[in-house]
C-alpha cells in the first residue's frame, strides 16, 4: 500500500525553520472528527503529512464491512504515490479527533520544496527507504503465530498512540473493535477474543474495546520468547 508510510520520525528530522518554511509553501489544513481526508477513488494528487491528531485508514470488504488498515498520527505520511498522475486512493482516511491538522503537498509545491528545502526531500527519501524495510517486516510477521501477530499490534499501538500509566502499563484509547484488531493482525475476531483472554490471564493486557492497558516491556519479552519457541 504505497500511499501510506508509517514514519512518525519524519517531522523530527526537520528543523523548526524548515517546518515553518514548509507551512508557508504548503499551508496546513484542519479537519474535524468524522471528516474524511480522502475516500476510495479520489485522485491522489497530494502528499499528506499528518501534523496533529489521529486518522483511521479503512476500506470496505466485499461484504460491506469496514476493515481498519492503519491508524496514523503526527509525522505519518499518506499519498506517497502522488507524483503518479493516474494514482488513486483505495481506502478512506477519517479523522478520529476534534482537530486534525495536515500539511498537504501537491506536485508544484513539492518541486518548490525540493529546490528551497533540499533536506526535506532527503528526509522524505529516507522515509520511503524505511517503508521498504517495514514491508519486509510485515511479510516476515505474516507467518508468525497469531499470539505474536496480535501482540505486535498491541505493542505498536502502545508505542505509537499509548500513554504511560502506572507501573509500566500503557493506556491505549481508540475506537478499535476486536474485528479491527483481527484485521490488523491478519486473523479472525473469534481468535482475537481467545488470544486477548490468554494475554489477560498472563497479566499482560487489561481492558476491552475502546480502552486497553498494555504492560509494554513484559509483553515485548513474552513475544520474544514465543518467537524463539517457534
GICOR-V792637 format. One record per backbone hydrogen bond with DSSP energy under -0.5 kcal/mol. NH is the residue of the N-H (numbers start at 1). CO is the residue of the C=O. E is the energy in kcal/mol with one decimal. If there is no record, write none. Layout:
# GICOR-V792637
NH/CO/E ; NH/CO/E
This chain:
# GICOR-V792637
4/1/-1.7 ; 5/77/-3.0 ; 6/4/-0.5 ; 7/5/-2.0 ; 10/7/-2.0 ; 13/9/-0.8 ; 13/10/-1.2 ; 14/11/-1.4 ; 19/15/-2.3 ; 20/16/-2.4 ; 21/17/-2.4 ; 22/18/-2.6 ; 23/19/-2.1 ; 24/20/-1.3 ; 25/21/-2.4 ; 26/22/-3.4 ; 29/102/-2.4 ; 31/100/-3.0 ; 34/95/-2.5 ; 35/32/-2.2 ; 37/93/-3.1 ; 38/93/-0.7 ; 41/89/-3.1 ; 42/39/-2.3 ; 44/87/-2.5 ; 45/43/-1.3 ; 47/105/-3.2 ; 48/78/-3.2 ; 49/47/-0.6 ; 49/103/-2.0 ; 50/48/-0.6 ; 50/76/-2.6 ; 51/101/-2.7 ; 52/101/-1.7 ; 55/72/-2.5 ; 56/94/-3.0 ; 57/55/-0.6 ; 57/70/-2.4 ; 58/56/-0.6 ; 58/92/-2.7 ; 59/67/-1.9 ; 61/65/-3.0 ; 64/61/-2.0 ; 67/59/-2.8 ; 69/57/-3.1 ; 70/57/-1.6 ; 72/55/-2.4 ; 75/50/-3.8 ; 76/73/-2.4 ; 77/5/-1.9 ; 78/48/-3.0 ; 79/3/-2.5 ; 82/79/-1.4 ; 84/81/-1.6 ; 85/83/-0.7 ; 87/84/-1.9 ; 89/42/-2.6 ; 92/58/-3.5 ; 93/38/-2.0 ; 94/56/-2.6 ; 94/92/-0.6 ; 95/35/-2.7 ; 96/54/-2.8 ; 97/54/-0.6 ; 100/31/-2.7 ; 101/52/-1.4 ; 102/29/-2.4 ; 103/49/-2.9 ; 104/102/-0.6 ; 105/47/-2.7 ; 107/45/-0.5 ; 110/106/-2.5 ; 111/107/-2.1 ; 112/108/-1.8 ; 113/109/-2.8 ; 114/110/-2.6 ; 115/111/-1.6 ; 116/112/-2.7 ; 117/113/-3.4 ; 120/117/-1.2 ; 121/117/-1.2 ; 122/118/-2.3 ; 123/119/-2.4 ; 124/120/-2.1 ; 125/121/-2.2 ; 126/122/-2.1 ; 127/123/-2.0 ; 128/124/-2.3 ; 129/125/-2.1 ; 130/126/-2.1 ; 131/127/-1.5 ; 132/128/-1.3 ; 133/129/-1.4 ; 134/130/-2.3 ; 135/131/-2.2 ; 136/132/-1.9 ; 137/133/-2.2 ; 138/134/-2.3 ; 139/135/-2.2 ; 140/136/-2.1 ; 141/137/-2.5 ; 142/138/-1.3 ; 143/140/-1.0 ; 144/141/-1.7 ; 148/145/-0.5 ; 149/145/-2.3 ; 150/146/-3.1 ; 151/147/-2.1 ; 152/148/-2.4 ; 153/149/-1.7 ; 154/150/-2.3 ; 155/151/-2.4 ; 156/152/-2.6 ; 157/153/-2.6 ; 158/154/-2.4 ; 159/155/-2.7 ; 160/156/-2.8 ; 161/157/-2.7 ; 162/157/-1.0 ; 162/158/-0.7 ; 163/171/-2.0 ; 165/169/-3.6 ; 168/165/-0.5 ; 169/166/-2.0 ; 170/214/-2.5 ; 171/163/-3.0 ; 172/170/-0.5 ; 172/212/-3.6 ; 173/171/-0.6 ; 174/172/-0.6 ; 174/210/-2.0 ; 181/177/-2.3 ; 182/178/-2.2 ; 183/179/-1.9 ; 184/180/-2.5 ; 185/181/-2.0 ; 186/182/-1.0 ; 187/182/-2.7 ; 192/188/-2.1 ; 193/189/-2.6 ; 194/190/-2.1 ; 195/191/-2.7 ; 196/192/-3.1 ; 197/193/-1.8 ; 198/194/-1.8 ; 199/195/-2.4 ; 200/196/-2.4 ; 201/197/-2.2 ; 202/198/-1.4 ; 203/200/-1.7 ; 204/199/-2.5 ; 205/199/-0.9 ; 206/213/-2.4 ; 208/211/-1.4 ; 210/176/-0.9 ; 211/208/-1.8 ; 212/172/-2.6 ; 213/206/-2.7 ; 214/170/-2.7 ; 215/204/-2.6 ; 216/168/-1.0 ; 216/214/-1.4 ; 219/215/-2.4 ; 220/216/-2.4 ; 221/217/-2.2 ; 222/218/-2.3 ; 223/219/-2.5 ; 224/220/-2.0 ; 225/221/-2.1 ; 226/222/-2.1 ; 227/223/-2.4 ; 228/224/-1.9 ; 229/225/-2.2 ; 230/226/-2.1
